[in-house]
């Protein structure tokens, strides 16, 4: 998972939230049905939803911590090497300008 980009992680977290929301809505909609098997499945699903929600929160914390660490490392590099950073930014801007100009 270390090879995932931040955008991929954010998308994955958003998708998990959507699935959790749908599953919780399904549990609520079937709450009036009192059949034995459905109650058993609903109980297991509710337990699993709680577990997944906790794991999702932990994943979010890890993603946020890694993003903050990357920002700190970038900030430190820019402060230690201002002219190199300006050169890199100018080069990137030049390349982006070339690519946009070709359209």
ABEGO torsion letter per residue (X at the ends): XAABBAAAAAAAAAAAAAAAAAAAAAAAAAAABABAAAAAAAAAAAAAAAAAAAAAAAAAAAAAAAAAAAAAAAAAAAAABAAAAAAAAAAAAAAAAAAAAAX
